[in-house]
Amino acid sequence: MQYFYRAHCTPEEVLLFSTRCLGARGCAAAPGSGDHARYTGSRGTIDLNVETEGGHYTRVTLATSDVGESELDKVAKRLLSELHGVEEPSHKVRGGY
């Protein structure tokens, strides 16, 4: 599955946040380059790509190694929701994922 989010922070901040967030959920960062990172864990693999879009946003794209809704997809969606919460403190992170 693939998910995306338009963030208002820099690509470097997104990569740092994702490493902390996914690390807390049992995913280890594999060596990446530039605007790409890969996180692996017992549930599978999450690939993260960040790119500046139009000079105003950072496009965050997450791709999981599963073909359908899985526990790994819930982790990916939670990452995007928590990133939104960091950028906009009034946003309430909800959901069981």
VOPAGU-2260 file (C-alpha; in pm, 1 decimal, decimal comma):
REM VOPAGU-2260
SITE   aa  ch    i         X         Y         Z
SITE  MET   A    0       0,0       0,0       0,0
SITE  GLN   A    1     107,5     356,8     -51,3
SITE  TYR   A    2      16,4     670,2     143,6
SITE  PHE   A    3     111,9    1034,2     106,3
SITE  TYR   A    4      93,1    1356,8     305,5
SITE  ARG   A    5     187,1    1716,0     228,9
SITE  ALA   A    6     395,4    1835,3     522,3
SITE  HIS   A    7     486,1    2192,9     606,1
SITE  CYS   A    8     826,8    2110,7     750,6
SITE  THR   A    9    1156,5    2039,0     577,9
SITE  PRO   A   10    1247,7    1696,7     437,4
SITE  GLU   A   11    1521,9    1666,3     699,9
SITE  GLU   A   12    1271,2    1722,6     980,9
SITE  VAL   A   13    1038,8    1459,5     834,0
SITE  LEU   A   14    1320,0    1204,2     812,9
SITE  LEU   A   15    1428,2    1273,9    1171,3
SITE  PHE   A   16    1071,5    1249,6    1300,8
SITE  SER   A   17    1006,2     924,7    1112,2
SITE  THR   A   18    1322,5     764,2    1249,4
SITE  ARG   A   19    1215,1     846,6    1606,5
SITE  CYS   A   20     851,5     748,0    1553,7
SITE  LEU   A   21     910,9     422,5    1367,8
SITE  GLY   A   22    1202,9     331,9    1593,3
SITE  ALA   A   23     967,0     347,9    1890,4
SITE  ARG   A   24     744,3      96,3    1709,7
SITE  GLY   A   25    1017,2    -160,8    1649,8
SITE  CYS   A   26    1135,1     -60,8    1303,3
SITE  ALA   A   27    1505,8     -17,2    1243,8
SITE  ALA   A   28    1634,8     233,6     991,0
SITE  ALA   A   29    1828,5      77,3     706,5
SITE  PRO   A   30    2090,3     291,2     534,4
SITE  GLY   A   31    1920,3     533,3     298,5
SITE  SER   A   32    2039,3     810,2      76,8
SITE  GLY   A   33    1926,7    1169,4      52,2
SITE  ASP   A   34    1550,7    1191,2      52,8
SITE  HIS   A   35    1480,7     818,3      91,2
SITE  ALA   A   36    1475,3     597,7     399,2
SITE  ARG   A   37    1381,0     234,7     458,8
SITE  TYR   A   38    1257,1      94,7     788,7
SITE  THR   A   39    1241,4    -276,1     856,9
SITE  GLY   A   40    1088,2    -472,6    1138,8
SITE  SER   A   41     920,7    -802,4    1213,8
SITE  ARG   A   42     603,0    -683,1    1035,3
SITE  GLY   A   43     778,2    -592,3     709,1
SITE  THR   A   44     930,3    -292,2     533,6
SITE  ILE   A   45     826,9      71,7     505,7
SITE  ASP   A   46     987,7     288,1     236,9
SITE  LEU   A   47     977,6     664,0     293,8
SITE  ASN   A   48    1040,1     922,1      24,0
SITE  VAL   A   49    1035,9    1296,6      79,8
SITE  GLU   A   50    1054,4    1565,7    -185,0
SITE  THR   A   51    1002,9    1938,9    -194,2
SITE  GLU   A   52     685,8    2012,0    -386,5
SITE  GLY   A   53     629,5    2357,7    -530,5
SITE  GLY   A   54     863,2    2514,3    -276,4
SITE  HIS   A   55     585,4    2526,4     -15,6
SITE  TYR   A   56     535,6    2166,3      87,8
SITE  THR   A   57     725,4    1850,1     148,6
SITE  ARG   A   58     554,1    1552,2     -11,3
SITE  VAL   A   59     588,6    1250,2     216,6
SITE  THR   A   60     523,1     914,6      51,0
SITE  LEU   A   61     512,2     592,2     251,4
SITE  ALA   A   62     499,1     252,4      84,5
SITE  THR   A   63     459,6     -70,6     278,3
SITE  SER   A   64     564,9    -417,4     169,5
SITE  ASP   A   65     212,4    -556,2     214,3
SITE  VAL   A   66     -54,2    -570,7     -54,7
SITE  GLY   A   67    -351,6    -499,5     170,6
SITE  GLU   A   68    -447,2    -334,6     498,2
SITE  SER   A   69    -214,0    -480,7     758,7
SITE  GLU   A   70     -53,8    -398,6    1091,8
SITE  LEU   A   71     232,0    -237,0     901,1
SITE  ASP   A   72     -14,0      -9,9     719,9
SITE  LYS   A   73    -155,2      97,9    1054,2
SITE  VAL   A   74     195,1     195,5    1167,2
SITE  ALA   A   75     245,0     398,5     847,5
SITE  LYS   A   76     -87,5     578,9     888,2
SITE  ARG   A   77      -9,8     650,6    1251,9
SITE  LEU   A   78     321,1     808,6    1150,3
SITE  LEU   A   79     143,4    1046,6     912,1
SITE  SER   A   80    -120,2    1131,3    1170,8
SITE  GLU   A   81     141,0    1206,5    1437,5
SITE  LEU   A   82     337,9    1418,6    1189,6
SITE  HIS   A   83      22,2    1621,1    1129,3
SITE  GLY   A   84     -17,6    1657,6    1505,9
SITE  VAL   A   85     337,4    1791,1    1540,3
SITE  GLU   A   86     283,8    2045,6    1265,0
SITE  GLU   A   87     -58,3    2154,0    1385,7
SITE  PRO   A   88     -92,8    2118,1    1764,8
SITE  SER   A   89    -471,5    2166,5    1749,6
SITE  HIS   A   90    -498,4    1842,7    1546,1
SITE  LYS   A   91    -608,8    1552,3    1763,5
SITE  VAL   A   92    -448,6    1223,2    1674,4
SITE  ARG   A   93    -729,6     968,5    1677,0
SITE  GLY   A   94    -771,5     611,1    1567,9
SITE  GLY   A   95    -669,2     272,8    1692,1
SITE  TYR   A   96    -368,8     255,5    1462,5
